[in-house]
């Protein structure tokens, strides 16, 4: 992914996102996963949390970049 988009996401979008804005389904699934993770070994639990954090970061930055690209494409179409 373009480093500029990742930087934009990390400095613009990510700080404004909080889990309070997510749906109740998200919160229920987080609670369910935490209950499951308690039964994992410490190593597996840390790996699973690292994976979830990486997925949130990577997919969040990618979705943000796609949104910027779509917005730019729409704006270019409006000028033509």
BAFI-3210 file (N, C-alpha, C; in Angstrom, 3 decimals, decimal comma, padded with zeros to 6 digits):
// residues 80
n [1|2|3|4|5|6|7|8|9|10|11|12|13|14|15|16|17|18|19|20|21|22|23|24|25|26|27|28|29|30|31|32|33|34|35|36|37|38|39|40|41|42|43|44|45|46|47|48|49|50|51|52|53|54|55|56|57|58|59|60|61|62|63|64|65|66|67|68|69|70|71|72|73|74|75|76|77|78|79|80]
n.u [000,841|000,390|002,599|001,915|-000,897|-001,171|000,094|-001,658|-003,983|-003,130|-002,613|-004,842|-007,451|-007,502|-006,998|-009,443|-011,282|-013,129|-013,863|-016,349|-017,944|-018,555|-020,730|-023,206|-022,969|-020,275|-019,172|-020,271|-019,108|-016,430|-016,435|-017,131|-014,888|-012,863|-013,595|-013,137|-010,412|-009,334|-009,042|-006,906|-003,385|-000,871|000,924|-000,466|-002,715|-001,601|-000,615|-003,043|-004,275|-002,407|-002,711|-005,387|-005,152|-003,367|-004,897|-007,042|-005,661|-004,427|-006,621|-008,213|-006,601|-006,418|-009,112|-009,561|-007,748|-008,889|-011,296|-010,388|-009,310|-011,628|-013,130|-011,501|-011,644|-014,365|-014,514|-012,861|-014,385|-016,553|-015,507|-014,984]
n.v [-001,170|002,276|004,393|006,977|006,961|005,240|006,752|008,973|007,685|006,783|009,218|010,796|009,474|007,144|008,128|009,336|007,391|005,333|002,558|002,879|003,871|001,751|-000,956|-002,717|-005,400|-005,734|-005,226|-007,333|-009,522|-009,020|-009,408|-012,119|-013,201|-012,540|-014,158|-016,664|-016,438|-016,486|-019,149|-019,946|-020,623|-018,493|-017,585|-018,185|-016,584|-013,990|-013,969|-014,093|-011,675|-009,883|-010,484|-009,677|-006,912|-006,188|-006,833|-005,010|-002,570|-002,774|-003,313|-001,114|001,035|000,372|000,493|003,196|004,326|003,394|004,777|007,416|007,299|006,697|008,984|010,938|010,098|010,457|013,237|014,103|013,275|014,960|017,415|017,200]
n.w [000,000|-000,587|001,064|001,788|002,007|004,149|006,130|006,193|007,115|009,662|010,958|010,575|010,255|012,004|014,722|015,209|015,323|017,445|019,542|020,591|018,622|017,021|015,976|018,001|017,561|016,978|019,524|021,001|019,689|020,296|023,075|023,123|021,819|023,635|025,756|024,636|024,124|026,671|027,243|025,789|025,422|026,858|024,906|022,475|022,868|022,889|020,270|018,870|019,599|018,534|015,832|015,403|015,905|013,867|011,601|011,923|011,685|009,104|007,354|007,946|007,099|004,392|003,557|004,021|002,181|-000,227|-000,119|-000,364|-002,960|-004,437|-003,922|-005,102|-007,768|-008,277|-007,899|-009,992|-012,154|-011,908|-012,554|-015,220]
ca.u [000,000|001,097|002,962|001,206|-002,235|-001,035|000,376|-002,914|-004,875|-002,613|-002,623|-006,115|-008,653|-007,406|-007,207|-010,834|-012,125|-013,111|-014,737|-017,700|-018,684|-018,854|-022,045|-023,307|-022,480|-018,825|-018,878|-020,626|-018,079|-015,210|-016,604|-017,072|-013,510|-012,089|-013,917|-012,429|-008,972|-008,926|-008,723|-005,697|-002,122|-000,451|001,542|-001,526|-003,562|-000,878|-000,623|-004,375|-004,492|-001,561|-003,347|-006,567|-004,700|-002,802|-006,010|-007,754|-004,825|-004,238|-007,898|-008,642|-005,805|-006,790|-010,442|-009,384|-007,105|-009,890|-012,233|-009,735|-009,230|-012,975|-013,483|-010,747|-012,206|-015,648|-014,243|-012,330|-015,516|-017,433|-014,838|-014,922]
ca.v [000,000|003,537|004,866|008,217|006,615|004,687|007,880|009,716|006,923|006,774|010,556|011,496|008,672|006,242|008,786|009,760|006,207|004,690|001,382|003,303|004,160|000,513|-001,531|-003,597|-006,723|-005,694|-005,330|-008,693|-010,420|-008,795|-010,085|-013,560|-013,571|-012,462|-015,360|-017,777|-016,221|-016,840|-020,573|-020,183|-020,410|-017,081|-017,353|-018,158|-015,430|-012,813|-014,041|-013,775|-010,236|-009,221|-010,668|-008,806|-005,526|-006,023|-006,811|-003,736|-001,503|-002,929|-003,142|000,271|001,880|000,043|001,057|004,642|004,629|003,182|005,890|008,596|007,100|006,817|010,401|011,654|009,717|011,156|014,667|014,292|013,118|016,130|018,545|016,976]
ca.w [000,000|-000,646|002,409|002,067|002,474|005,497|007,016|006,338|007,987|011,037|011,556|010,397|010,506|013,153|016,024|015,366|015,457|018,749|019,532|020,979|017,396|016,320|016,257|019,167|017,131|017,170|020,957|021,404|019,168|021,077|024,362|022,865|021,524|024,871|026,528|023,990|024,279|028,034|027,272|025,004|026,134|026,828|023,601|021,463|023,140|022,399|018,810|018,361|019,760|017,547|014,532|015,329|015,786|012,529|010,656|012,066|011,139|007,657|006,649|008,133|006,200|003,015|003,303|003,967|000,898|-001,278|-000,020|-000,940|-004,401|-004,997|-003,846|-006,134|-009,076|-008,407|-008,057|-011,340|-013,062|-011,791|-013,202|-016,671]
c.u [000,892|001,358|002,221|-000,194|-002,185|-000,764|-000,899|-003,853|-004,418|-002,740|-003,956|-007,309|-008,582|-007,602|-008,664|-011,802|-012,013|-014,094|-016,157|-018,566|-019,104|-020,188|-022,014|-022,817|-020,972|-018,473|-019,195|-019,555|-016,758|-015,281|-016,519|-015,638|-012,656|-012,351|-013,192|-010,932|-008,469|-008,513|-007,483|-004,464|-001,741|000,103|000,474|-002,449|-002,896|-000,834|-001,978|-004,671|-003,647|-002,179|-004,550|-006,157|-004,130|-003,906|-006,762|-006,961|-004,745|-005,538|-008,431|-007,910|-006,182|-008,156|-010,370|-008,781|-008,085|-010,917|-011,659|-009,697|-010,594|-013,419|-012,773|-011,285|-013,533|-015,447|-013,707|-013,440|-016,436|-016,840|-014,875|-016,176]
c.v [001,241|004,045|006,145|007,927|006,061|005,807|008,688|008,998|007,010|008,141|011,281|010,645|007,882|006,944|009,192|008,589|005,674|003,528|001,739|003,575|002,890|-000,063|-002,431|-005,003|-006,806|-005,906|-006,736|-009,670|-010,244|-009,503|-011,595|-013,992|-013,519|-013,672|-016,574|-017,656|-016,577|-018,308|-020,924|-020,042|-018,935|-016,726|-017,239|-016,957|-014,152|-012,799|-013,636|-012,282|-009,441|-009,320|-009,751|-007,344|-005,244|-005,953|-005,491|-002,598|-001,592|-002,705|-001,733|001,210|001,623|000,629|002,575|005,050|004,457|004,306|007,166|008,474|007,244|008,281|011,229|011,362|010,411|012,648|014,950|014,193|014,318|017,343|018,422|017,415]
c.w [000,000|000,780|002,789|002,603|003,895|006,505|007,257|007,294|009,439|011,712|011,432|010,836|011,812|014,509|016,270|015,509|016,876|018,708|019,945|019,754|016,654|016,782|017,497|018,818|017,322|018,637|021,483|020,943|019,910|022,420|024,194|022,612|022,792|025,758|025,954|024,244|025,671|028,140|026,463|025,889|026,004|025,458|022,514|021,638|022,622|020,875|018,241|018,491|018,760|016,154|014,378|015,170|014,400|011,486|010,721|011,431|009,623|006,888|006,809|007,195|004,744|002,659|003,185|002,628|-000,264|-001,280|-000,626|-002,456|-005,058|-004,990|-004,897|-007,531|-009,309|-008,635|-009,457|-012,374|-013,040|-012,505|-014,721|-017,379]
res [x|x|x|x|x|x|x|x|x|x|x|x|x|x|x|x|x|x|x|x|x|x|x|x|x|x|x|x|x|x|x|x|x|x|x|x|x|x|x|x|x|x|x|x|x|x|x|x|x|x|x|x|x|x|x|x|x|x|x|x|x|x|x|x|x|x|x|x|x|x|x|x|x|x|x|x|x|x|x|x]
***
